Amino acid sequence: MPDIEGCNLFMCCKALHKNALSELPEGFTIRPCRKEELDIWYGFPFDHEPEKYRDYMQQYFADVYQPREAEFFRKCLFLCDQNDTPVGTCFAWKAYGSVTTIHWYKIRKEYEGHGLGRALLSAVMKDIPEEDYPVYLHTQPGSYRAIKLYTDFGFALLTDKQVGFRENELEIGLPYLREKMPEADFARLRFERAPEDFLQAVKSSPVSQF
C-alpha cells in the first residue's frame, strides 16, 4: 500500500498570479540563512521528526548545494519572528543548471494559519525574474493546504507519468486531494503537460535537485 500522503506530485507556474501576493505581517522579517544556522535548516522540512531525517538532509545538502555553497547561503531564506528566530524557510534555486525551482517551503506548525506562508512565498516568487519562468516544485498530497496556495500563485499539477527519475503519482494523489480539499479549492486545480526541455533537464542527473 503506497504512502499516499507522501506520493510524488509536481507543479509548474508559467506566470505569476500577482493577485495572490501578500505582505509580511508586522514584526516578521525575511533574511538569508547564516552558515552557523545550517543545523537549524536541516531540522525544518521534517520538524515533526528532525533527528530521523537529519542524515537525509545532510546528504541532500552535500549532493545539491555544497558545490554551490556560497550561492546557497545567499538564496536560502529564513522567515523570522520578532526575536530573529527562524519560523519558516523557502527559496528559489536553479536546478540542473537551467530549471527554476522552489525549495523546502515550510512554516513551523505553531505559526501556520497567520498568513506567513503566503507572505513568504510571495517574497520568493516576486523576486524571480520573468525570464526565469516557468517555475517548478515538488510536493505531496499530504501538503494539500500548500497545494491550494500554490494554485493561487498560478501553479498547475503536471500530468506526465515520469519526471526525471521519479514517478509522478498524480493518479494516486488526486482522490486524496479530492477528499481533503474543500470542493471549491479542488475544482480550481489546473493540469498541464511539462515542457519537453524541462523533462530533458531533469533526466540530466540521477540526483533529484528539487
ChimeraX commands (.cxc) that place a marker at each C-alpha (Angstrom):
marker #1 position 0.00,0.00,0.00 radius 0.5
marker #1 position 1.64,3.28,-1.06 radius 0.5
marker #1 position 2.12,6.16,1.36 radius 0.5
marker #1 position -0.46,8.36,-0.35 radius 0.5
marker #1 position 0.35,11.44,1.71 radius 0.5
marker #1 position 3.99,11.23,0.61 radius 0.5
marker #1 position 3.47,10.41,-3.08 radius 0.5
marker #1 position 5.33,12.49,-5.67 radius 0.5
marker #1 position 3.48,15.41,-7.23 radius 0.5
marker #1 position 4.97,18.08,-9.46 radius 0.5
marker #1 position 3.69,21.57,-10.26 radius 0.5
marker #1 position 4.57,24.27,-12.78 radius 0.5
marker #1 position 3.90,28.03,-12.81 radius 0.5
marker #1 position 4.26,29.70,-16.21 radius 0.5
marker #1 position 3.19,33.15,-15.00 radius 0.5
marker #1 position 2.76,34.56,-11.51 radius 0.5
marker #1 position -0.78,35.43,-10.39 radius 0.5
marker #1 position 0.04,38.77,-8.77 radius 0.5
marker #1 position -3.31,38.97,-7.00 radius 0.5
marker #1 position -2.10,36.12,-4.77 radius 0.5
marker #1 position 0.76,38.19,-3.33 radius 0.5
marker #1 position 0.71,39.46,0.25 radius 0.5
marker #1 position 2.99,41.37,2.59 radius 0.5
marker #1 position 4.66,40.14,5.77 radius 0.5
marker #1 position 2.72,40.75,8.98 radius 0.5
marker #1 position 4.26,43.36,11.26 radius 0.5
marker #1 position 7.13,42.11,13.38 radius 0.5
marker #1 position 8.33,39.42,10.96 radius 0.5
marker #1 position 11.35,39.66,8.66 radius 0.5
marker #1 position 12.96,37.63,5.90 radius 0.5
marker #1 position 16.72,37.16,5.67 radius 0.5
marker #1 position 19.26,34.61,4.35 radius 0.5
marker #1 position 20.17,31.56,6.39 radius 0.5
marker #1 position 23.54,32.05,8.10 radius 0.5
marker #1 position 26.27,29.41,7.97 radius 0.5
marker #1 position 26.05,28.82,11.70 radius 0.5
marker #1 position 22.30,28.13,11.28 radius 0.5
marker #1 position 22.69,25.24,8.85 radius 0.5
marker #1 position 21.82,22.72,11.56 radius 0.5
marker #1 position 18.59,24.63,12.21 radius 0.5
marker #1 position 17.78,24.47,8.50 radius 0.5
marker #1 position 18.39,20.69,8.44 radius 0.5
marker #1 position 15.60,20.29,11.00 radius 0.5
marker #1 position 12.98,22.38,9.22 radius 0.5
marker #1 position 11.44,20.20,6.47 radius 0.5
marker #1 position 10.74,17.25,8.78 radius 0.5
marker #1 position 10.29,19.20,12.01 radius 0.5
marker #1 position 7.95,16.50,13.40 radius 0.5
marker #1 position 10.93,14.08,13.44 radius 0.5
marker #1 position 14.04,16.18,12.70 radius 0.5
marker #1 position 16.60,13.69,14.02 radius 0.5
marker #1 position 15.14,10.85,11.96 radius 0.5
marker #1 position 15.69,12.76,8.71 radius 0.5
marker #1 position 18.86,14.69,9.58 radius 0.5
marker #1 position 21.14,12.29,7.69 radius 0.5
marker #1 position 18.89,12.63,4.65 radius 0.5
marker #1 position 19.02,16.44,4.81 radius 0.5
marker #1 position 22.78,16.47,5.25 radius 0.5
marker #1 position 23.21,14.18,2.25 radius 0.5
marker #1 position 20.82,16.32,0.18 radius 0.5
marker #1 position 22.83,19.42,1.07 radius 0.5
marker #1 position 26.06,17.66,0.06 radius 0.5
marker #1 position 24.61,16.46,-3.26 radius 0.5
marker #1 position 22.71,19.57,-4.35 radius 0.5
marker #1 position 24.02,22.66,-2.57 radius 0.5
marker #1 position 27.57,22.07,-1.40 radius 0.5
marker #1 position 29.07,22.51,-4.88 radius 0.5
marker #1 position 27.46,26.00,-4.86 radius 0.5
marker #1 position 27.61,26.61,-1.12 radius 0.5
marker #1 position 28.09,30.39,-1.25 radius 0.5
marker #1 position 25.05,30.66,-3.51 radius 0.5
marker #1 position 23.02,28.51,-1.13 radius 0.5
marker #1 position 23.65,30.89,1.76 radius 0.5
marker #1 position 22.63,33.84,-0.43 radius 0.5
marker #1 position 19.47,32.16,-1.69 radius 0.5
marker #1 position 18.15,30.13,1.26 radius 0.5
marker #1 position 15.75,32.34,3.19 radius 0.5
marker #1 position 14.51,32.25,6.76 radius 0.5
marker #1 position 11.30,33.91,7.87 radius 0.5
marker #1 position 12.00,35.17,11.38 radius 0.5
marker #1 position 9.89,36.34,14.29 radius 0.5
marker #1 position 10.42,39.42,16.46 radius 0.5
marker #1 position 13.39,37.73,18.16 radius 0.5
marker #1 position 15.09,36.89,14.82 radius 0.5
marker #1 position 14.24,33.22,15.42 radius 0.5
marker #1 position 13.59,31.28,12.16 radius 0.5
marker #1 position 9.97,30.12,11.88 radius 0.5
marker #1 position 9.83,29.44,8.14 radius 0.5
marker #1 position 12.05,28.77,5.13 radius 0.5
marker #1 position 11.81,28.80,1.35 radius 0.5
marker #1 position 13.93,29.78,-1.64 radius 0.5
marker #1 position 14.23,29.69,-5.41 radius 0.5
marker #1 position 17.03,27.57,-6.85 radius 0.5
marker #1 position 18.30,26.97,-10.37 radius 0.5
marker #1 position 18.27,23.17,-10.57 radius 0.5
marker #1 position 20.09,21.16,-13.24 radius 0.5
marker #1 position 21.72,24.43,-14.28 radius 0.5
marker #1 position 18.60,25.65,-16.07 radius 0.5
marker #1 position 15.34,24.91,-14.21 radius 0.5
marker #1 position 13.90,27.46,-11.74 radius 0.5
marker #1 position 12.52,25.60,-8.74 radius 0.5
marker #1 position 11.03,26.31,-5.31 radius 0.5
marker #1 position 12.85,24.52,-2.49 radius 0.5
marker #1 position 11.89,23.41,1.02 radius 0.5
marker #1 position 8.88,25.66,1.58 radius 0.5
marker #1 position 7.94,25.24,5.24 radius 0.5
marker #1 position 6.32,27.18,8.08 radius 0.5
marker #1 position 6.62,25.80,11.61 radius 0.5
marker #1 position 3.31,24.24,12.57 radius 0.5
marker #1 position 2.69,26.55,15.52 radius 0.5
marker #1 position 2.93,29.55,13.16 radius 0.5
marker #1 position 0.54,28.25,10.49 radius 0.5
marker #1 position -2.76,29.99,9.82 radius 0.5
marker #1 position -1.50,33.57,10.20 radius 0.5
marker #1 position -0.70,34.39,6.58 radius 0.5
marker #1 position 3.02,33.83,7.00 radius 0.5
marker #1 position 3.24,31.09,4.38 radius 0.5
marker #1 position 1.60,33.24,1.71 radius 0.5
marker #1 position 3.82,36.20,2.61 radius 0.5
marker #1 position 6.99,34.10,2.46 radius 0.5
marker #1 position 6.07,32.51,-0.86 radius 0.5
marker #1 position 5.15,35.98,-2.16 radius 0.5
marker #1 position 8.61,37.29,-1.32 radius 0.5
marker #1 position 10.26,34.38,-3.13 radius 0.5
marker #1 position 8.04,34.35,-6.21 radius 0.5
marker #1 position 8.04,38.10,-6.90 radius 0.5
marker #1 position 11.85,38.15,-6.83 radius 0.5
marker #1 position 12.08,35.62,-9.67 radius 0.5
marker #1 position 12.65,37.48,-12.97 radius 0.5
marker #1 position 10.03,36.88,-15.67 radius 0.5
marker #1 position 12.67,35.39,-17.95 radius 0.5
marker #1 position 13.32,32.66,-15.35 radius 0.5
marker #1 position 9.77,31.29,-15.62 radius 0.5
marker #1 position 8.36,28.61,-15.71 radius 0.5
marker #1 position 8.92,27.80,-12.03 radius 0.5
marker #1 position 8.61,24.21,-10.81 radius 0.5
marker #1 position 8.18,22.50,-7.47 radius 0.5
marker #1 position 7.81,19.05,-5.96 radius 0.5
marker #1 position 5.11,18.39,-3.39 radius 0.5
marker #1 position 2.94,15.62,-1.92 radius 0.5
marker #1 position -0.80,15.01,-1.42 radius 0.5
marker #1 position -0.29,15.42,2.33 radius 0.5
marker #1 position 0.58,19.07,1.64 radius 0.5
marker #1 position -2.91,19.77,0.29 radius 0.5
marker #1 position -3.12,23.16,2.03 radius 0.5
marker #1 position 0.12,24.21,0.34 radius 0.5
marker #1 position -1.19,22.89,-3.00 radius 0.5
marker #1 position -4.16,25.23,-2.65 radius 0.5
marker #1 position -1.73,28.10,-2.04 radius 0.5
marker #1 position 0.46,27.11,-4.99 radius 0.5
marker #1 position -2.64,27.10,-7.18 radius 0.5
marker #1 position -3.43,30.65,-6.06 radius 0.5
marker #1 position 0.02,31.70,-7.29 radius 0.5
marker #1 position -0.52,30.14,-10.72 radius 0.5
marker #1 position 0.88,26.63,-10.36 radius 0.5
marker #1 position -0.67,23.70,-12.22 radius 0.5
marker #1 position -0.20,19.99,-11.50 radius 0.5
marker #1 position 1.90,18.21,-14.10 radius 0.5
marker #1 position 0.32,15.16,-15.68 radius 0.5
marker #1 position 3.43,13.47,-17.12 radius 0.5
marker #1 position 3.88,9.91,-15.84 radius 0.5
marker #1 position 7.60,10.38,-15.20 radius 0.5
marker #1 position 9.60,13.43,-14.11 radius 0.5
marker #1 position 13.30,12.66,-14.36 radius 0.5
marker #1 position 13.95,9.50,-12.37 radius 0.5
marker #1 position 10.81,9.84,-10.24 radius 0.5
marker #1 position 7.31,8.58,-10.97 radius 0.5
marker #1 position 4.64,11.28,-10.96 radius 0.5
marker #1 position 1.95,9.73,-8.76 radius 0.5
marker #1 position -0.87,12.11,-9.67 radius 0.5
marker #1 position -3.40,9.32,-10.27 radius 0.5
marker #1 position -2.84,8.07,-6.72 radius 0.5
marker #1 position -2.81,11.53,-5.18 radius 0.5
marker #1 position -5.88,13.08,-6.82 radius 0.5
marker #1 position -8.53,11.05,-4.93 radius 0.5
marker #1 position -6.78,12.01,-1.68 radius 0.5
marker #1 position -6.79,15.68,-2.66 radius 0.5
marker #1 position -10.48,15.45,-3.58 radius 0.5
marker #1 position -11.21,14.03,-0.14 radius 0.5
marker #1 position -9.12,16.53,1.84 radius 0.5
marker #1 position -9.55,19.82,-0.01 radius 0.5
marker #1 position -12.67,22.00,0.13 radius 0.5
marker #1 position -14.71,21.32,-3.02 radius 0.5
marker #1 position -14.15,24.82,-4.42 radius 0.5
marker #1 position -10.37,24.57,-3.94 radius 0.5
marker #1 position -10.20,21.16,-5.59 radius 0.5
marker #1 position -12.24,22.47,-8.54 radius 0.5
marker #1 position -9.66,25.22,-9.07 radius 0.5
marker #1 position -6.77,22.79,-9.59 radius 0.5
marker #1 position -5.28,23.02,-13.06 radius 0.5
marker #1 position -3.39,20.37,-15.02 radius 0.5
marker #1 position -0.89,20.51,-17.85 radius 0.5
marker #1 position 1.91,18.63,-19.55 radius 0.5
marker #1 position 5.50,19.57,-18.80 radius 0.5
marker #1 position 7.58,21.28,-21.49 radius 0.5
marker #1 position 9.99,18.92,-23.24 radius 0.5
marker #1 position 13.06,20.96,-22.34 radius 0.5
marker #1 position 12.18,20.60,-18.65 radius 0.5
marker #1 position 11.77,16.83,-18.95 radius 0.5
marker #1 position 15.15,16.59,-20.66 radius 0.5
marker #1 position 16.81,18.74,-17.99 radius 0.5
marker #1 position 15.58,16.64,-15.07 radius 0.5
marker #1 position 16.92,13.50,-16.74 radius 0.5
marker #1 position 20.39,15.03,-16.93 radius 0.5
marker #1 position 21.32,13.99,-13.36 radius 0.5
marker #1 position 20.38,10.97,-11.24 radius 0.5
marker #1 position 20.24,13.32,-8.22 radius 0.5
marker #1 position 16.75,14.82,-7.76 radius 0.5
marker #1 position 17.57,18.51,-7.45 radius 0.5
marker #1 position 14.11,19.70,-6.38 radius 0.5
marker link #1:1,2 radius 0.2
marker link #1:2,3 radius 0.2
marker link #1:3,4 radius 0.2
marker link #1:4,5 radius 0.2
marker link #1:5,6 radius 0.2
marker link #1:6,7 radius 0.2
marker link #1:7,8 radius 0.2
marker link #1:8,9 radius 0.2
marker link #1:9,10 radius 0.2
marker link #1:10,11 radius 0.2
marker link #1:11,12 radius 0.2
marker link #1:12,13 radius 0.2
marker link #1:13,14 radius 0.2
marker link #1:14,15 radius 0.2
marker link #1:15,16 radius 0.2
marker link #1:16,17 radius 0.2
marker link #1:17,18 radius 0.2
marker link #1:18,19 radius 0.2
marker link #1:19,20 radius 0.2
marker link #1:20,21 radius 0.2
marker link #1:21,22 radius 0.2
marker link #1:22,23 radius 0.2
marker link #1:23,24 radius 0.2
marker link #1:24,25 radius 0.2
marker link #1:25,26 radius 0.2
marker link #1:26,27 radius 0.2
marker link #1:27,28 radius 0.2
marker link #1:28,29 radius 0.2
marker link #1:29,30 radius 0.2
marker link #1:30,31 radius 0.2
marker link #1:31,32 radius 0.2
marker link #1:32,33 radius 0.2
marker link #1:33,34 radius 0.2
marker link #1:34,35 radius 0.2
marker link #1:35,36 radius 0.2
marker link #1:36,37 radius 0.2
marker link #1:37,38 radius 0.2
marker link #1:38,39 radius 0.2
marker link #1:39,40 radius 0.2
marker link #1:40,41 radius 0.2
marker link #1:41,42 radius 0.2
marker link #1:42,43 radius 0.2
marker link #1:43,44 radius 0.2
marker link #1:44,45 radius 0.2
marker link #1:45,46 radius 0.2
marker link #1:46,47 radius 0.2
marker link #1:47,48 radius 0.2
marker link #1:48,49 radius 0.2
marker link #1:49,50 radius 0.2
marker link #1:50,51 radius 0.2
marker link #1:51,52 radius 0.2
marker link #1:52,53 radius 0.2
marker link #1:53,54 radius 0.2
marker link #1:54,55 radius 0.2
marker link #1:55,56 radius 0.2
marker link #1:56,57 radius 0.2
marker link #1:57,58 radius 0.2
marker link #1:58,59 radius 0.2
marker link #1:59,60 radius 0.2
marker link #1:60,61 radius 0.2
marker link #1:61,62 radius 0.2
marker link #1:62,63 radius 0.2
marker link #1:63,64 radius 0.2
marker link #1:64,65 radius 0.2
marker link #1:65,66 radius 0.2
marker link #1:66,67 radius 0.2
marker link #1:67,68 radius 0.2
marker link #1:68,69 radius 0.2
marker link #1:69,70 radius 0.2
marker link #1:70,71 radius 0.2
marker link #1:71,72 radius 0.2
marker link #1:72,73 radius 0.2
marker link #1:73,74 radius 0.2
marker link #1:74,75 radius 0.2
marker link #1:75,76 radius 0.2
marker link #1:76,77 radius 0.2
marker link #1:77,78 radius 0.2
marker link #1:78,79 radius 0.2
marker link #1:79,80 radius 0.2
marker link #1:80,81 radius 0.2
marker link #1:81,82 radius 0.2
marker link #1:82,83 radius 0.2
marker link #1:83,84 radius 0.2
marker link #1:84,85 radius 0.2
marker link #1:85,86 radius 0.2
marker link #1:86,87 radius 0.2
marker link #1:87,88 radius 0.2
marker link #1:88,89 radius 0.2
marker link #1:89,90 radius 0.2
marker link #1:90,91 radius 0.2
marker link #1:91,92 radius 0.2
marker link #1:92,93 radius 0.2
marker link #1:93,94 radius 0.2
marker link #1:94,95 radius 0.2
marker link #1:95,96 radius 0.2
marker link #1:96,97 radius 0.2
marker link #1:97,98 radius 0.2
marker link #1:98,99 radius 0.2
marker link #1:99,100 radius 0.2
marker link #1:100,101 radius 0.2
marker link #1:101,102 radius 0.2
marker link #1:102,103 radius 0.2
marker link #1:103,104 radius 0.2
marker link #1:104,105 radius 0.2
marker link #1:105,106 radius 0.2
marker link #1:106,107 radius 0.2
marker link #1:107,108 radius 0.2
marker link #1:108,109 radius 0.2
marker link #1:109,110 radius 0.2
marker link #1:110,111 radius 0.2
marker link #1:111,112 radius 0.2
marker link #1:112,113 radius 0.2
marker link #1:113,114 radius 0.2
marker link #1:114,115 radius 0.2
marker link #1:115,116 radius 0.2
marker link #1:116,117 radius 0.2
marker link #1:117,118 radius 0.2
marker link #1:118,119 radius 0.2
marker link #1:119,120 radius 0.2
marker link #1:120,121 radius 0.2
marker link #1:121,122 radius 0.2
marker link #1:122,123 radius 0.2
marker link #1:123,124 radius 0.2
marker link #1:124,125 radius 0.2
marker link #1:125,126 radius 0.2
marker link #1:126,127 radius 0.2
marker link #1:127,128 radius 0.2
marker link #1:128,129 radius 0.2
marker link #1:129,130 radius 0.2
marker link #1:130,131 radius 0.2
marker link #1:131,132 radius 0.2
marker link #1:132,133 radius 0.2
marker link #1:133,134 radius 0.2
marker link #1:134,135 radius 0.2
marker link #1:135,136 radius 0.2
marker link #1:136,137 radius 0.2
marker link #1:137,138 radius 0.2
marker link #1:138,139 radius 0.2
marker link #1:139,140 radius 0.2
marker link #1:140,141 radius 0.2
marker link #1:141,142 radius 0.2
marker link #1:142,143 radius 0.2
marker link #1:143,144 radius 0.2
marker link #1:144,145 radius 0.2
marker link #1:145,146 radius 0.2
marker link #1:146,147 radius 0.2
marker link #1:147,148 radius 0.2
marker link #1:148,149 radius 0.2
marker link #1:149,150 radius 0.2
marker link #1:150,151 radius 0.2
marker link #1:151,152 radius 0.2
marker link #1:152,153 radius 0.2
marker link #1:153,154 radius 0.2
marker link #1:154,155 radius 0.2
marker link #1:155,156 radius 0.2
marker link #1:156,157 radius 0.2
marker link #1:157,158 radius 0.2
marker link #1:158,159 radius 0.2
marker link #1:159,160 radius 0.2
marker link #1:160,161 radius 0.2
marker link #1:161,162 radius 0.2
marker link #1:162,163 radius 0.2
marker link #1:163,164 radius 0.2
marker link #1:164,165 radius 0.2
marker link #1:165,166 radius 0.2
marker link #1:166,167 radius 0.2
marker link #1:167,168 radius 0.2
marker link #1:168,169 radius 0.2
marker link #1:169,170 radius 0.2
marker link #1:170,171 radius 0.2
marker link #1:171,172 radius 0.2
marker link #1:172,173 radius 0.2
marker link #1:173,174 radius 0.2
marker link #1:174,175 radius 0.2
marker link #1:175,176 radius 0.2
marker link #1:176,177 radius 0.2
marker link #1:177,178 radius 0.2
marker link #1:178,179 radius 0.2
marker link #1:179,180 radius 0.2
marker link #1:180,181 radius 0.2
marker link #1:181,182 radius 0.2
marker link #1:182,183 radius 0.2
marker link #1:183,184 radius 0.2
marker link #1:184,185 radius 0.2
marker link #1:185,186 radius 0.2
marker link #1:186,187 radius 0.2
marker link #1:187,188 radius 0.2
marker link #1:188,189 radius 0.2
marker link #1:189,190 radius 0.2
marker link #1:190,191 radius 0.2
marker link #1:191,192 radius 0.2
marker link #1:192,193 radius 0.2
marker link #1:193,194 radius 0.2
marker link #1:194,195 radius 0.2
marker link #1:195,196 radius 0.2
marker link #1:196,197 radius 0.2
marker link #1:197,198 radius 0.2
marker link #1:198,199 radius 0.2
marker link #1:199,200 radius 0.2
marker link #1:200,201 radius 0.2
marker link #1:201,202 radius 0.2
marker link #1:202,203 radius 0.2
marker link #1:203,204 radius 0.2
marker link #1:204,205 radius 0.2
marker link #1:205,206 radius 0.2
marker link #1:206,207 radius 0.2
marker link #1:207,208 radius 0.2
marker link #1:208,209 radius 0.2
marker link #1:209,210 radius 0.2
view
